[in-house]
Amino acid sequence: MEDVAREASVSRALVSLVMRDSPKVSAAKRSAVLKAAAQLGYSPNRLASRLASHRTRTLGVLLLDLHNPVFADIYDGIARRASGSGNQLMVAVGSADTRIEADAISSFVDLRVDGLLLAGYTGSPEDLRRLIRGTPTVVITRKVQADGVESVLADDVKGAETAVEHLYALGHRRIAHLSRPERIEYPGRWRGYLNVMARHRLEPVVLPGEMTWQGGRQTMSDYLATGYPVPTGIFTHNDLAALGVIEALSERGLRVPEDVSVVGYDNTELAQSPLVGMTSVDHNSGLLGEISAGLLLDRLAGHNHPSQLVPEPTLIVRRTTAAAPGVKQGSLPAP
């Protein structure tokens, strides 16, 4: 800035005003400063100026899995809400490995982001409290009780109940649930499944597995290899696992939905594809991102809100579900 001031024959303070787009500078002086800056190849150090004001105008966004389209949907919602706010988004990829996740959060805090948006946090509340070191934080899709942390999530219990009740209404009585790994703290969909199975006095079949296409395929293949009765209805933790389940069933010569009905969760573009046509629970992932970003921006502006639930999940019925084998569609009672 001193070099620019010398070249333009103005004060360093006036260069600072020009770089901050102050209206207090005449057109002639502004032109002289900008010309000198261009000749010298000068650009302002925005990070330094932000640190001087104790704000970096940067939000850290942690996404659990880039292979799962639901996190792209959440990010789109965050980006829509943050647009025009003057804040930049810094993105990192998390992991079901809590050490990798912790390293990413620590890096954000070390870089002095103003706030954190964590989509798919898998660690403990105690670890998160230690990692964020007072940084305002919003956890998306999970309720986390920790100082300085707010949560935005859908009612996964209700969403799961809706999915399993759909299968029951179609005449299915052997209904299995491909759940998340037991180490992952996302029990809502599992609880919703168990609620409906208990309500109708059905025997639950819970199959924990990784929340990926490969995980769904492997978990279903392993179950089919046991020789246990094949479920006629399967509710999965997410759409990716559902796709893996459909592939494993196909490899064993089982048809979807003629032999087995499959319901996913998240209503991602994968489920919506005409080639897949997957019945899935829509928990408004884009809206989750929007509400979360708004909550964080309000908090940074000094306005606090309680943790929030987004509108109730809805079931989108497509062609991967049908009446249970041996049950005529017209003979089913109205749901």
C-alpha atoms as a printed R data frame, in Angstrom:
    type eleno elety resid chain resno       x       y       z
1   ATOM     1    CA   MET     A     1   0.000   0.000   0.000
2   ATOM     2    CA   GLU     A     2   2.933   2.332   0.684
3   ATOM     3    CA   ASP     A     3   4.324   1.599  -2.793
4   ATOM     4    CA   VAL     A     4   0.950   2.379  -4.366
5   ATOM     5    CA   ALA     A     5   0.629   5.592  -2.354
6   ATOM     6    CA   ARG     A     6   4.092   6.710  -3.465
7   ATOM     7    CA   GLU     A     7   3.355   5.899  -7.130
8   ATOM     8    CA   ALA     A     8   0.011   7.733  -7.047
9   ATOM     9    CA   SER     A     9   1.348  10.656  -4.960
10  ATOM    10    CA   VAL     A    10  -1.320  10.149  -2.279
11  ATOM    11    CA   SER     A    11  -1.342   9.072   1.353
12  ATOM    12    CA   ARG     A    12  -1.401   5.440   2.495
13  ATOM    13    CA   ALA     A    13  -4.725   6.165   4.231
14  ATOM    14    CA   LEU     A    14  -6.273   7.241   0.938
15  ATOM    15    CA   VAL     A    15  -5.111   3.997  -0.717
16  ATOM    16    CA   SER     A    16  -6.834   2.117   2.104
17  ATOM    17    CA   LEU     A    17 -10.067   4.028   1.464
18  ATOM    18    CA   VAL     A    18  -9.947   3.194  -2.242
19  ATOM    19    CA   MET     A    19  -9.348  -0.493  -1.560
20  ATOM    20    CA   ARG     A    20 -12.346  -0.515   0.776
21  ATOM    21    CA   ASP     A    21 -14.546   1.155  -1.870
22  ATOM    22    CA   SER     A    22 -15.124   4.163   0.323
23  ATOM    23    CA   PRO     A    23 -17.367   6.844  -1.216
24  ATOM    24    CA   LYS     A    24 -15.212   9.536   0.403
25  ATOM    25    CA   VAL     A    25 -12.623   9.481  -2.410
26  ATOM    26    CA   SER     A    26 -12.859  11.677  -5.523
27  ATOM    27    CA   ALA     A    27 -13.038  10.047  -8.927
28  ATOM    28    CA   ALA     A    28  -9.668  11.474  -9.933
29  ATOM    29    CA   LYS     A    29  -7.871  10.201  -6.828
30  ATOM    30    CA   ARG     A    30  -9.554   6.788  -7.119
31  ATOM    31    CA   SER     A    31  -8.462   6.499 -10.743
32  ATOM    32    CA   ALA     A    32  -4.858   7.426  -9.866
33  ATOM    33    CA   VAL     A    33  -4.708   4.841  -7.067
34  ATOM    34    CA   LEU     A    34  -6.227   2.038  -9.151
35  ATOM    35    CA   LYS     A    35  -3.876   2.814 -12.037
36  ATOM    36    CA   ALA     A    36  -0.851   2.697  -9.712
37  ATOM    37    CA   ALA     A    37  -2.084  -0.558  -8.138
38  ATOM    38    CA   ALA     A    38  -2.485  -2.148 -11.576
39  ATOM    39    CA   GLN     A    39   1.009  -1.040 -12.671
40  ATOM    40    CA   LEU     A    40   2.564  -2.468  -9.503
41  ATOM    41    CA   GLY     A    41   0.486  -5.677  -9.520
42  ATOM    42    CA   TYR     A    42  -0.993  -4.901  -6.114
43  ATOM    43    CA   SER     A    43  -4.081  -6.589  -4.676
44  ATOM    44    CA   PRO     A    44  -5.290  -6.076  -1.102
45  ATOM    45    CA   ASN     A    45  -4.677  -8.787   1.489
46  ATOM    46    CA   ARG     A    46  -8.301  -9.497   2.298
47  ATOM    47    CA   LEU     A    47  -7.460 -12.112   4.925
48  ATOM    48    CA   ALA     A    48  -5.325  -9.643   6.849
49  ATOM    49    CA   SER     A    49  -8.015  -6.983   6.732
50  ATOM    50    CA   ARG     A    50 -10.638  -9.460   7.895
51  ATOM    51    CA   LEU     A    51  -8.491 -10.643  10.775
52  ATOM    52    CA   ALA     A    52  -7.983  -7.047  11.816
53  ATOM    53    CA   SER     A    53 -11.765  -6.720  12.111
54  ATOM    54    CA   HIS     A    54 -11.938 -10.031  14.077
55  ATOM    55    CA   ARG     A    55 -14.068 -11.614  11.319
56  ATOM    56    CA   THR     A    56 -12.832 -13.717   8.432
57  ATOM    57    CA   ARG     A    57 -16.231 -13.693   6.695
58  ATOM    58    CA   THR     A    58 -15.692 -17.419   6.099
59  ATOM    59    CA   LEU     A    59 -17.909 -20.358   7.072
60  ATOM    60    CA   GLY     A    60 -16.534 -23.879   7.342
61  ATOM    61    CA   VAL     A    61 -18.748 -26.573   5.802
62  ATOM    62    CA   LEU     A    62 -18.057 -30.227   6.617
63  ATOM    63    CA   LEU     A    63 -19.789 -32.830   4.413
64  ATOM    64    CA   LEU     A    64 -19.674 -36.434   5.562
65  ATOM    65    CA   ASP     A    65 -19.561 -38.150   2.168
66  ATOM    66    CA   LEU     A    66 -19.259 -36.622  -1.294
67  ATOM    67    CA   HIS     A    67 -20.322 -39.930  -2.852
68  ATOM    68    CA   ASN     A    68 -23.767 -39.563  -1.284
69  ATOM    69    CA   PRO     A    69 -25.894 -37.068  -3.265
70  ATOM    70    CA   VAL     A    70 -27.819 -36.009  -0.149
71  ATOM    71    CA   PHE     A    71 -24.803 -33.993   0.982
72  ATOM    72    CA   ALA     A    72 -24.679 -32.206  -2.352
73  ATOM    73    CA   ASP     A    73 -28.340 -31.299  -1.811
74  ATOM    74    CA   ILE     A    74 -27.569 -29.984   1.678
75  ATOM    75    CA   TYR     A    75 -24.644 -27.963   0.337
76  ATOM    76    CA   ASP     A    76 -26.846 -26.441  -2.370
77  ATOM    77    CA   GLY     A    77 -29.196 -25.222   0.338
78  ATOM    78    CA   ILE     A    78 -26.331 -23.762   2.354
79  ATOM    79    CA   ALA     A    79 -24.957 -21.985  -0.709
80  ATOM    80    CA   ARG     A    80 -28.364 -20.516  -1.591
81  ATOM    81    CA   ARG     A    81 -28.790 -19.044   1.883
82  ATOM    82    CA   ALA     A    82 -25.199 -17.785   2.158
83  ATOM    83    CA   SER     A    83 -25.320 -16.121  -1.260
84  ATOM    84    CA   GLY     A    84 -25.207 -12.353  -0.932
85  ATOM    85    CA   SER     A    85 -24.309 -12.485   2.761
86  ATOM    86    CA   GLY     A    86 -20.692 -11.466   2.157
87  ATOM    87    CA   ASN     A    87 -19.442 -14.799   3.504
88  ATOM    88    CA   GLN     A    88 -17.323 -17.347   1.671
89  ATOM    89    CA   LEU     A    89 -17.792 -21.100   2.098
90  ATOM    90    CA   MET     A    90 -14.800 -23.299   2.835
91  ATOM    91    CA   VAL     A    91 -15.562 -27.003   2.298
92  ATOM    92    CA   ALA     A    92 -13.959 -30.125   3.738
93  ATOM    93    CA   VAL     A    93 -14.911 -33.792   3.476
94  ATOM    94    CA   GLY     A    94 -15.517 -35.691   6.686
95  ATOM    95    CA   SER     A    95 -15.499 -39.411   7.321
96  ATOM    96    CA   ALA     A    96 -17.096 -42.103   9.447
97  ATOM    97    CA   ASP     A    97 -13.577 -42.285  10.903
98  ATOM    98    CA   THR     A    98 -13.881 -39.788  13.751
99  ATOM    99    CA   ARG     A    99 -10.146 -39.004  13.641
100 ATOM   100    CA   ILE     A   100 -10.377 -37.701  10.075
101 ATOM   101    CA   GLU     A   101 -13.507 -35.779  10.989
102 ATOM   102    CA   ALA     A   102 -11.809 -34.239  14.035
103 ATOM   103    CA   ASP     A   103  -8.784 -33.167  11.963
104 ATOM   104    CA   ALA     A   104 -11.050 -31.371   9.482
105 ATOM   105    CA   ILE     A   105 -12.913 -29.492  12.230
106 ATOM   106    CA   SER     A   106  -9.669 -28.543  13.950
107 ATOM   107    CA   SER     A   107  -8.288 -27.190  10.679
108 ATOM   108    CA   PHE     A   108 -11.358 -24.994  10.223
109 ATOM   109    CA   VAL     A   109 -10.974 -23.603  13.733
110 ATOM   110    CA   ASP     A   110  -7.238 -23.022  13.249
111 ATOM   111    CA   LEU     A   111  -8.071 -21.037  10.095
112 ATOM   112    CA   ARG     A   112 -10.392 -18.892  12.227
113 ATOM   113    CA   VAL     A   113 -13.623 -19.441  10.335
114 ATOM   114    CA   ASP     A   114 -16.480 -17.440  11.825
115 ATOM   115    CA   GLY     A   115 -18.758 -20.458  12.129
116 ATOM   116    CA   LEU     A   116 -19.143 -24.140  11.306
117 ATOM   117    CA   LEU     A   117 -21.828 -26.099   9.457
118 ATOM   118    CA   LEU     A   118 -21.394 -29.831   9.998
119 ATOM   119    CA   ALA     A   119 -23.493 -32.080   7.753
120 ATOM   120    CA   GLY     A   120 -23.257 -35.642   8.971
121 ATOM   121    CA   TYR     A   121 -21.146 -35.238  12.132
122 ATOM   122    CA   THR     A   122 -20.457 -38.710  13.595
123 ATOM   123    CA   GLY     A   123 -18.367 -37.991  16.709
124 ATOM   124    CA   SER     A   124 -19.452 -37.482  20.305
125 ATOM   125    CA   PRO     A   125 -20.874 -34.245  21.784
126 ATOM   126    CA   GLU     A   126 -17.937 -34.098  24.193
127 ATOM   127    CA   ASP     A   127 -15.394 -34.288  21.380
128 ATOM   128    CA   LEU     A   128 -17.241 -31.642  19.384
129 ATOM   129    CA   ARG     A   129 -17.286 -29.221  22.326
130 ATOM   130    CA   ARG     A   130 -13.521 -29.622  22.635
131 ATOM   131    CA   LEU     A   131 -12.854 -29.322  18.900
132 ATOM   132    CA   ILE     A   132 -14.836 -26.162  18.140
133 ATOM   133    CA   ARG     A   133 -13.222 -24.120  20.944
134 ATOM   134    CA   GLY     A   134 -16.174 -21.749  21.154
135 ATOM   135    CA   THR     A   135 -16.718 -21.384  17.397
136 ATOM   136    CA   PRO     A   136 -20.460 -21.019  16.641
137 ATOM   137    CA   THR     A   137 -21.572 -24.353  15.182
138 ATOM   138    CA   VAL     A   138 -24.664 -25.878  13.602
139 ATOM   139    CA   VAL     A   139 -24.907 -29.661  13.205
140 ATOM   140    CA   ILE     A   140 -27.158 -30.789  10.345
141 ATOM   141    CA   THR     A   141 -29.254 -34.023  10.406
142 ATOM   142    CA   ARG     A   142 -28.430 -34.877  14.029
143 ATOM   143    CA   LYS     A   143 -29.338 -33.545  17.469
144 ATOM   144    CA   VAL     A   144 -26.167 -32.775  19.436
145 ATOM   145    CA   GLN     A   145 -26.298 -31.455  22.991
146 ATOM   146    CA   ALA     A   146 -23.162 -29.351  23.486
147 ATOM   147    CA   ASP     A   147 -22.341 -25.780  24.475
148 ATOM   148    CA   GLY     A   148 -22.171 -23.488  21.454
149 ATOM   149    CA   VAL     A   149 -23.835 -26.043  19.186
150 ATOM   150    CA   GLU     A   150 -27.262 -25.867  17.568
151 ATOM   151    CA   SER     A   151 -28.917 -28.569  15.485
152 ATOM   152    CA   VAL     A   152 -31.186 -28.667  12.446
153 ATOM   153    CA   LEU     A   153 -32.730 -31.999  11.551
154 ATOM   154    CA   ALA     A   154 -35.742 -33.757  10.138
155 ATOM   155    CA   ASP     A   155 -37.960 -36.069  12.168
156 ATOM   156    CA   ASP     A   156 -36.306 -39.296  11.073
157 ATOM   157    CA   VAL     A   157 -38.449 -41.383  13.420
158 ATOM   158    CA   LYS     A   158 -41.577 -40.135  11.683
159 ATOM   159    CA   GLY     A   159 -40.013 -40.549   8.240
160 ATOM   160    CA   ALA     A   160 -39.069 -44.157   8.949
161 ATOM   161    CA   GLU     A   161 -42.491 -44.938  10.380
162 ATOM   162    CA   THR     A   162 -44.108 -43.626   7.204
163 ATOM   163    CA   ALA     A   163 -41.869 -45.849   5.063
164 ATOM   164    CA   VAL     A   164 -42.490 -49.040   7.040
165 ATOM   165    CA   GLU     A   165 -46.230 -48.388   7.324
166 ATOM   166    CA   HIS     A   166 -46.262 -48.098   3.518
167 ATOM   167    CA   LEU     A   167 -44.772 -51.586   3.233
168 ATOM   168    CA   TYR     A   168 -47.217 -52.947   5.810
169 ATOM   169    CA   ALA     A   169 -50.168 -51.443   3.909
170 ATOM   170    CA   LEU     A   170 -48.970 -53.286   0.795
171 ATOM   171    CA   GLY     A   171 -49.297 -56.578   2.650
172 ATOM   172    CA   HIS     A   172 -45.653 -57.077   3.617
173 ATOM   173    CA   ARG     A   173 -45.075 -58.849   6.907
174 ATOM   174    CA   ARG     A   174 -41.434 -59.938   6.598
175 ATOM   175    CA   ILE     A   175 -39.865 -56.477   6.606
176 ATOM   176    CA   ALA     A   176 -36.127 -55.995   7.153
177 ATOM   177    CA   HIS     A   177 -34.187 -52.811   7.872
178 ATOM   178    CA   LEU     A   178 -30.684 -52.148   6.581
179 ATOM   179    CA   SER     A   179 -29.486 -49.867   9.348
180 ATOM   180    CA   ARG     A   180 -26.438 -47.684   9.884
181 ATOM   181    CA   PRO     A   181 -23.321 -49.116  11.607
182 ATOM   182    CA   GLU     A   182 -23.834 -49.403  15.345
183 ATOM   183    CA   ARG     A   183 -20.968 -46.964  16.000
184 ATOM   184    CA   ILE     A   184 -22.775 -44.147  14.152
185 ATOM   185    CA   GLU     A   185 -25.128 -42.002  16.263
186 ATOM   186    CA   TYR     A   186 -28.087 -41.671  13.888
187 ATOM   187    CA   PRO     A   187 -30.761 -43.844  15.528
188 ATOM   188    CA   GLY     A   188 -33.949 -42.102  14.318
189 ATOM   189    CA   ARG     A   189 -34.635 -44.300  11.287
190 ATOM   190    CA   TRP     A   190 -33.869 -47.466  13.233
191 ATOM   191    CA   ARG     A   191 -36.232 -46.405  16.022
192 ATOM   192    CA   GLY     A   192 -38.999 -45.566  13.570
193 ATOM   193    CA   TYR     A   193 -38.678 -49.023  12.005
194 ATOM   194    CA   LEU     A   194 -38.842 -50.755  15.395
195 ATOM   195    CA   ASN     A   195 -41.870 -48.678  16.411
196 ATOM   196    CA   VAL     A   196 -43.908 -49.900  13.447
197 ATOM   197    CA   MET     A   197 -42.768 -53.504  13.792
198 ATOM   198    CA   ALA     A   198 -43.808 -53.475  17.468
199 ATOM   199    CA   ARG     A   199 -47.115 -51.766  16.638
200 ATOM   200    CA   HIS     A   200 -48.056 -54.590  14.254
201 ATOM   201    CA   ARG     A   201 -46.414 -57.345  16.334
202 ATOM   202    CA   LEU     A   202 -43.956 -58.256  13.612
203 ATOM   203    CA   GLU     A   203 -40.509 -59.762  14.138
204 ATOM   204    CA   PRO     A   204 -37.819 -57.138  13.402
205 ATOM   205    CA   VAL     A   205 -34.822 -57.996  11.231
206 ATOM   206    CA   VAL     A   206 -32.129 -55.317  11.622
207 ATOM   207    CA   LEU     A   207 -29.043 -55.604   9.424
208 ATOM   208    CA   PRO     A   208 -26.333 -53.057  10.337
209 ATOM   209    CA   GLY     A   209 -24.042 -52.047   7.483
210 ATOM   210    CA   GLU     A   210 -22.107 -49.196   5.944
211 ATOM   211    CA   MET     A   211 -24.271 -46.382   4.563
212 ATOM   212    CA   THR     A   212 -22.955 -46.761   1.000
213 ATOM   213    CA   TRP     A   213 -23.855 -48.554  -2.228
214 ATOM   214    CA   GLN     A   214 -21.113 -51.115  -1.557
215 ATOM   215    CA   GLY     A   215 -22.258 -51.467   2.056
216 ATOM   216    CA   GLY     A   216 -25.875 -52.117   1.078
217 ATOM   217    CA   ARG     A   217 -24.841 -54.649  -1.552
218 ATOM   218    CA   GLN     A   218 -22.513 -56.524   0.808
219 ATOM   219    CA   THR     A   219 -24.908 -56.554   3.748
220 ATOM   220    CA   MET     A   220 -27.766 -57.882   1.615
221 ATOM   221    CA   SER     A   221 -25.552 -60.460  -0.100
222 ATOM   222    CA   ASP     A   222 -24.321 -61.726   3.277
223 ATOM   223    CA   TYR     A   223 -27.882 -62.041   4.565
224 ATOM   224    CA   LEU     A   224 -29.113 -63.893   1.489
225 ATOM   225    CA   ALA     A   225 -26.210 -66.322   1.824
226 ATOM   226    CA   THR     A   226 -27.372 -67.371   5.313
227 ATOM   227    CA   GLY     A   227 -30.440 -69.149   3.976
228 ATOM   228    CA   TYR     A   228 -32.789 -67.242   6.263
229 ATOM   229    CA   PRO     A   229 -36.204 -66.364   4.797
230 ATOM   230    CA   VAL     A   230 -35.963 -63.570   2.236
231 ATOM   231    CA   PRO     A   231 -37.817 -60.435   3.375
232 ATOM   232    CA   THR     A   232 -40.589 -59.308   1.052
233 ATOM   233    CA   GLY     A   233 -40.043 -55.678   2.079
234 ATOM   234    CA   ILE     A   234 -36.791 -53.858   2.870
235 ATOM   235    CA   PHE     A   235 -36.396 -50.371   4.338
236 ATOM   236    CA   THR     A   236 -32.864 -48.965   4.044
237 ATOM   237    CA   HIS     A   237 -31.057 -46.183   5.865
238 ATOM   238    CA   ASN     A   238 -30.475 -44.227   2.649
239 ATOM   239    CA   ASP     A   239 -30.833 -44.328  -1.131
240 ATOM   240    CA   LEU     A   240 -27.251 -45.448  -1.746
241 ATOM   241    CA   ALA     A   241 -27.663 -48.518   0.446
242 ATOM   242    CA   ALA     A   242 -31.009 -49.216  -1.254
243 ATOM   243    CA   LEU     A   243 -29.310 -49.269  -4.658
244 ATOM   244    CA   GLY     A   244 -26.789 -51.806  -3.339
245 ATOM   245    CA   VAL     A   245 -29.639 -53.916  -1.964
246 ATOM   246    CA   ILE     A   246 -31.416 -53.919  -5.330
247 ATOM   247    CA   GLU     A   247 -28.228 -55.080  -7.040
248 ATOM   248    CA   ALA     A   248 -27.673 -57.887  -4.503
249 ATOM   249    CA   LEU     A   249 -31.266 -59.062  -4.938
250 ATOM   250    CA   SER     A   250 -30.907 -59.034  -8.725
251 ATOM   251    CA   GLU     A   251 -27.758 -61.153  -8.515
252 ATOM   252    CA   ARG     A   252 -29.793 -63.808  -6.688
253 ATOM   253    CA   GLY     A   253 -32.519 -63.731  -9.308
254 ATOM   254    CA   LEU     A   254 -34.974 -61.773  -7.142
255 ATOM   255    CA   ARG     A   255 -37.058 -59.085  -8.821
256 ATOM   256    CA   VAL     A   256 -37.886 -55.636  -7.448
257 ATOM   257    CA   PRO     A   257 -40.751 -55.075  -6.706
258 ATOM   258    CA   GLU     A   258 -42.364 -58.368  -7.830
259 ATOM   259    CA   ASP     A   259 -40.466 -60.457  -5.237
260 ATOM   260    CA   VAL     A   260 -39.083 -57.815  -2.879
261 ATOM   261    CA   SER     A   261 -40.097 -54.187  -2.344
262 ATOM   262    CA   VAL     A   262 -37.373 -51.693  -1.429
263 ATOM   263    CA   VAL     A   263 -37.708 -48.251   0.185
264 ATOM   264    CA   GLY     A   264 -34.792 -45.815   0.390
265 ATOM   265    CA   TYR     A   265 -34.331 -42.596   2.351
266 ATOM   266    CA   ASP     A   266 -33.253 -39.051   1.335
267 ATOM   267    CA   ASN     A   267 -35.052 -38.849  -2.041
268 ATOM   268    CA   THR     A   268 -31.827 -37.984  -3.836
269 ATOM   269    CA   GLU     A   269 -31.534 -37.493  -7.592
270 ATOM   270    CA   LEU     A   270 -30.474 -41.135  -7.671
271 ATOM   271    CA   ALA     A   271 -33.913 -42.206  -6.411
272 ATOM   272    CA   GLN     A   272 -35.663 -39.751  -8.712
273 ATOM   273    CA   SER     A   273 -33.962 -41.055 -11.853
274 ATOM   274    CA   PRO     A   274 -36.470 -42.688 -14.240
275 ATOM   275    CA   LEU     A   275 -33.995 -45.558 -14.626
276 ATOM   276    CA   VAL     A   276 -34.218 -46.319 -10.882
277 ATOM   277    CA   GLY     A   277 -37.640 -45.022  -9.838
278 ATOM   278    CA   MET     A   278 -36.982 -45.683  -6.157
279 ATOM   279    CA   THR     A   279 -39.622 -45.225  -3.474
280 ATOM   280    CA   SER     A   280 -37.903 -42.979  -0.930
281 ATOM   281    CA   VAL     A   281 -38.492 -40.696   2.045
282 ATOM   282    CA   ASP     A   282 -37.922 -37.017   1.280
283 ATOM   283    CA   HIS     A   283 -36.600 -35.190   4.336
284 ATOM   284    CA   ASN     A   284 -36.092 -31.849   2.578
285 ATOM   285    CA   SER     A   285 -32.288 -31.978   2.459
286 ATOM   286    CA   GLY     A   286 -31.952 -28.702   0.549
287 ATOM   287    CA   LEU     A   287 -34.174 -26.968   3.096
288 ATOM   288    CA   LEU     A   288 -32.052 -28.454   5.871
289 ATOM   289    CA   GLY     A   289 -29.046 -26.676   4.387
290 ATOM   290    CA   GLU     A   290 -30.885 -23.372   3.964
291 ATOM   291    CA   ILE     A   291 -32.252 -23.335   7.501
292 ATOM   292    CA   SER     A   292 -28.873 -24.312   8.954
293 ATOM   293    CA   ALA     A   293 -27.003 -21.536   7.141
294 ATOM   294    CA   GLY     A   294 -29.660 -19.019   8.147
295 ATOM   295    CA   LEU     A   295 -29.432 -20.124  11.762
296 ATOM   296    CA   LEU     A   296 -25.653 -19.682  11.764
297 ATOM   297    CA   LEU     A   297 -25.760 -16.289  10.024
298 ATOM   298    CA   ASP     A   298 -28.377 -15.064  12.501
299 ATOM   299    CA   ARG     A   299 -26.224 -16.231  15.382
300 ATOM   300    CA   LEU     A   300 -23.167 -14.429  14.008
301 ATOM   301    CA   ALA     A   301 -25.330 -11.316  13.796
302 ATOM   302    CA   GLY     A   302 -26.216 -11.691  17.473
303 ATOM   303    CA   HIS     A   303 -29.617 -13.353  17.101
304 ATOM   304    CA   ASN     A   304 -29.920 -16.780  18.702
305 ATOM   305    CA   HIS     A   305 -32.587 -19.369  17.913
306 ATOM   306    CA   PRO     A   306 -33.284 -22.816  19.356
307 ATOM   307    CA   SER     A   307 -32.420 -25.955  17.416
308 ATOM   308    CA   GLN     A   308 -35.023 -26.691  14.771
309 ATOM   309    CA   LEU     A   309 -36.931 -29.458  13.062
310 ATOM   310    CA   VAL     A   310 -37.696 -28.917   9.387
311 ATOM   311    CA   PRO     A   311 -41.116 -29.808   7.937
312 ATOM   312    CA   GLU     A   312 -42.199 -33.418   8.318
313 ATOM   313    CA   PRO     A   313 -40.617 -35.955   5.933
314 ATOM   314    CA   THR     A   314 -42.837 -37.291   3.165
315 ATOM   315    CA   LEU     A   315 -42.839 -40.603   1.321
316 ATOM   316    CA   ILE     A   316 -42.442 -40.445  -2.452
317 ATOM   317    CA   VAL     A   317 -43.837 -43.671  -3.903
318 ATOM   318    CA   ARG     A   318 -42.281 -44.942  -7.122
319 ATOM   319    CA   ARG     A   319 -41.876 -48.328  -8.763
320 ATOM   320    CA   THR     A   320 -39.599 -50.189  -6.294
321 ATOM   321    CA   THR     A   321 -42.569 -50.979  -4.032
322 ATOM   322    CA   ALA     A   322 -45.688 -53.029  -4.779
323 ATOM   323    CA   ALA     A   323 -48.080 -55.475  -3.111
324 ATOM   324    CA   ALA     A   324 -46.385 -58.354  -1.304
325 ATOM   325    CA   PRO     A   325 -46.080 -61.602  -3.289
326 ATOM   326    CA   GLY     A   326 -49.384 -63.465  -3.246
327 ATOM   327    CA   VAL     A   327 -51.363 -60.383  -2.243
328 ATOM   328    CA   LYS     A   328 -53.634 -58.854  -4.844
329 ATOM   329    CA   GLN     A   329 -53.452 -55.057  -4.978
330 ATOM   330    CA   GLY     A   330 -57.280 -54.757  -4.988
331 ATOM   331    CA   SER     A   331 -57.594 -56.913  -1.867
332 ATOM   332    CA   LEU     A   332 -55.527 -54.570   0.301
333 ATOM   333    CA   PRO     A   333 -57.366 -52.389   2.812
334 ATOM   334    CA   ALA     A   334 -57.106 -48.634   2.373
335 ATOM   335    CA   PRO     A   335 -54.051 -47.275   4.243
